Amino acid sequence: MGVDDLNATLAKVPETAAVILLAHEPDIMVRVPERVALVLSGHTHGGQLRLFGWSPVVPSRYGNRYAYGHVREQCDLIVSGGLGCSIAPFRLGVPPEIVVVTLGGANKPA
């Protein structure tokens, strides 16, 4: 687990501001308040070995819950599989990727 001071960081952001949180490890998600709209993360490499949407080993205390892809809980989380490898020098079922996130505002009525 990484070292962060999420509460102090968010205290510097006005309550009415839209918040996108960049966090290396997706495990922070359990502590993220609803005022955060989106969390972008990596660290897990999608488990590096992924079969039928499941990875046998994920470097997260929450296992497959935050291993890879889009998760919707109190806010949206996107976990990228990234480009590299960790521990084992191979990937299976999780190709290297660069994720492009396009943000848009809510449609306003005419």
One Martini backbone bead per residue (centre of mass of N, CA, C, O) as a GRO file, in nm:
protein
  110
    1MET     BB    1   0.098   0.035   0.020
    2GLY     BB    2   0.067   0.353   0.005
    3VAL     BB    3   0.137   0.701   0.046
    4ASP     BB    4  -0.110   0.920   0.192
    5ASP     BB    5  -0.324   1.237   0.198
    6LEU     BB    6  -0.634   1.263   0.117
    7ASN     BB    7  -0.762   1.472   0.307
    8ALA     BB    8  -0.557   1.704   0.258
    9THR     BB    9  -0.593   1.720  -0.045
   10LEU     BB   10  -0.909   1.772  -0.049
   11ALA     BB   11  -0.898   2.034   0.133
   12LYS     BB   12  -0.776   2.207  -0.125
   13VAL     BB   13  -1.061   2.154  -0.246
   14PRO     BB   14  -1.333   2.266  -0.346
   15GLU     BB   15  -1.650   2.142  -0.296
   16THR     BB   16  -1.750   2.238  -0.605
   17ALA     BB   17  -1.540   2.077  -0.738
   18ALA     BB   18  -1.408   1.895  -0.972
   19VAL     BB   19  -1.285   1.549  -0.930
   20ILE     BB   20  -0.964   1.414  -1.020
   21LEU     BB   21  -0.798   1.113  -0.937
   22LEU     BB   22  -0.457   1.031  -0.901
   23ALA     BB   23  -0.366   0.680  -0.851
   24HIS     BB   24  -0.164   0.425  -0.843
   25GLU     BB   25  -0.353   0.283  -0.633
   26PRO     BB   26  -0.680   0.143  -0.615
   27ASP     BB   27  -0.721   0.105  -0.297
   28ILE     BB   28  -0.823   0.401  -0.238
   29MET     BB   29  -1.129   0.374  -0.308
   30VAL     BB   30  -1.245   0.313  -0.012
   31ARG     BB   31  -1.172   0.643   0.063
   32VAL     BB   32  -1.342   0.775  -0.147
   33PRO     BB   33  -1.539   1.025  -0.203
   34GLU     BB   34  -1.822   1.132  -0.379
   35ARG     BB   35  -1.686   1.407  -0.487
   36VAL     BB   36  -1.546   1.215  -0.661
   37ALA     BB   37  -1.567   1.134  -1.001
   38LEU     BB   38  -1.255   1.029  -1.062
   39VAL     BB   39  -1.037   0.742  -1.095
   40LEU     BB   40  -0.691   0.701  -1.175
   41SER     BB   41  -0.518   0.390  -1.244
   42GLY     BB   42  -0.296   0.112  -1.157
   43HIS     BB   43  -0.035  -0.131  -1.065
   44THR     BB   44  -0.171  -0.426  -1.147
   45HIS     BB   45  -0.170  -0.504  -1.462
   46GLY     BB   46  -0.439  -0.682  -1.449
   47GLY     BB   47  -0.247  -0.932  -1.330
   48GLN     BB   48  -0.115  -1.036  -1.624
   49LEU     BB   49  -0.326  -1.271  -1.558
   50ARG     BB   50  -0.617  -1.328  -1.774
   51LEU     BB   51  -0.926  -1.516  -1.729
   52PHE     BB   52  -1.240  -1.443  -1.781
   53GLY     BB   53  -1.197  -1.175  -1.585
   54TRP     BB   54  -0.959  -1.326  -1.420
   55SER     BB   55  -0.717  -1.311  -1.147
   56PRO     BB   56  -0.507  -1.493  -0.939
   57VAL     BB   57  -0.305  -1.232  -0.924
   58VAL     BB   58  -0.318  -0.934  -0.715
   59PRO     BB   59  -0.181  -0.614  -0.617
   60SER     BB   60  -0.432  -0.641  -0.388
   61ARG     BB   61  -0.643  -0.646  -0.113
   62TYR     BB   62  -0.906  -0.681  -0.337
   63GLY     BB   63  -0.821  -0.807  -0.582
   64ASN     BB   64  -1.048  -0.806  -0.848
   65ARG     BB   65  -1.206  -0.545  -0.785
   66TYR     BB   66  -0.922  -0.359  -0.886
   67ALA     BB   67  -0.759  -0.482  -1.137
   68TYR     BB   68  -0.961  -0.392  -1.394
   69GLY     BB   69  -1.091  -0.121  -1.533
   70HIS     BB   70  -1.427  -0.059  -1.472
   71VAL     BB   71  -1.555   0.106  -1.175
   72ARG     BB   72  -1.865   0.127  -0.984
   73GLU     BB   73  -1.933   0.327  -0.709
   74GLN     BB   74  -1.907   0.627  -0.566
   75CYS     BB   75  -1.735   0.614  -0.826
   76ASP     BB   76  -1.512   0.628  -1.078
   77LEU     BB   77  -1.295   0.362  -1.204
   78ILE     BB   78  -0.970   0.343  -1.368
   79VAL     BB   79  -0.781   0.053  -1.468
   80SER     BB   80  -0.479   0.008  -1.593
   81GLY     BB   81  -0.257  -0.222  -1.748
   82GLY     BB   82  -0.048  -0.099  -1.907
   83LEU     BB   83   0.298  -0.184  -2.016
   84GLY     BB   84   0.420  -0.362  -1.807
   85CYS     BB   85   0.592  -0.548  -1.558
   86SER     BB   86   0.559  -0.767  -1.261
   87ILE     BB   87   0.787  -0.999  -1.169
   88ALA     BB   88   0.665  -1.119  -1.418
   89PRO     BB   89   0.781  -1.136  -1.774
   90PHE     BB   90   0.452  -1.148  -1.833
   91ARG     BB   91   0.155  -1.183  -2.044
   92LEU     BB   92  -0.204  -1.284  -2.006
   93GLY     BB   93  -0.495  -1.124  -2.117
   94VAL     BB   94  -0.304  -0.842  -2.088
   95PRO     BB   95  -0.247  -0.608  -2.275
   96PRO     BB   96  -0.091  -0.353  -2.353
   97GLU     BB   97  -0.177  -0.007  -2.241
   98ILE     BB   98  -0.345   0.296  -2.343
   99VAL     BB   99  -0.553   0.519  -2.192
  100VAL     BB  100  -0.841   0.693  -2.312
  101VAL     BB  101  -0.995   0.982  -2.174
  102THR     BB  102  -1.317   1.121  -2.219
  103LEU     BB  103  -1.446   1.432  -2.144
  104GLY     BB  104  -1.780   1.545  -2.039
  105GLY     BB  105  -2.051   1.716  -2.022
  106ALA     BB  106  -2.350   1.783  -1.953
  107ASN     BB  107  -2.643   1.797  -2.093
  108LYS     BB  108  -2.814   2.076  -2.203
  109PRO     BB  109  -3.091   2.225  -2.225
  110ALA     BB  110  -3.245   2.439  -2.469
   0.00000   0.00000   0.00000
